[in-house]
Amino acid sequence: MSKDNSIYSKIIPLVIAMTVVVLVGTVITMAMPLLRDDMHPKLESTKEYTAIELEGRNIYQREGCVNCHSQMVRPLTADVVRYGDYTKAGEEFYERPFLWGSKRTGPDLGRNGGKYSDEWQIIHLKNPQKFFPQSNMPSYAFLDRPANAVDAEKSMKSLKYTYTQEDIDQVANSTELEALTAYLQSLGSDIPDNMYVKVEYSDYENTMAPMSIVSPETKVAFVDNCAGCHGTEGEGSDIAAPFSDVIPADIIDGNLFVSIANGIPYTMPSHIGIMTKRRIWELALYAKELANKKRTAIISTTNTDMSSVDSSDKK
């Protein structure tokens, strides 16, 4: 019986040879591509974080926001309709580390920038339940304290970001809440208009126009999604004017439907991804009803006051 002198009969050399082959393959297929420029795309619109945005990002990581919020809109219809255009690799050029996240206890924030005003963001961080009663997000009111400009400057230097003294001074004169808000407002801003799915009134005019009854479910949806800004009766709040001031009596219902569906940048988010078109239409009718009700009450009060004045004059 001949003795087998092949490498297969020599365990240690075989293991070494296999390890070398696997390592070479790994370097060729995984490590080398990372050195190519086309593996690190950058959008022309992608910008470095400013000092205050970077400080807000550090606070975002420190407070564990990434544990409940993802920052990666997937190229799925449901994601794109609700959150906006899917996340592009070129947007992540300055992300160190990436904050894509893997869980959505709260909504994805990849396209959060510009959906709400700065005032809304700060009030929401202080009291999330004011806008969303069912939210389990904790209050971050304790962040209303001076931001750390020294840490922000160190972060920018370590990441080799360009910065100015004016940037650092802005951090020094801001609170952590303001820094976190600045960061949230920067998310998705590299994609113009965030490319949310838009609707036009003409697309639904024939099927929606005959509807005139507001269901009880829609009134509940109004309280859950709209009352935080607009008040339970459309009376307004510290961040939104009364319906009677912003919804004209002769407004076309379809135009109001489009405003609610598409949203208004830095004022009101899009609702087309989180509500059915029927629900949005009913909300438009309900908002108009509340506005007219408020106007009627104002006119009635004014007439009563005028009557009282006339009566006093006659006496």
Secondary structure by P-SEA (a helix, b strand, c coil): ccccccccccaaaaaaaaaaaaaaaaaaccccccccccccccccccccccaaaaaaaaaaaaacccccccccccccaaaaaccccccccccccccccccccccccccccccccccccaaaaaaaaaccccccccccccccccccccccaaaaaaaaaaacccccaaaaaaaaaccaaaaaaaaaaacccccccccccccccccccccccccccccaaaaaaaaaccccccccccccccccccccccccccccaaaaaaaaaaccccccccccccccaaaaaaaaaaaaaaaaaaaaaaaaaaaaaaaaaaaaaac
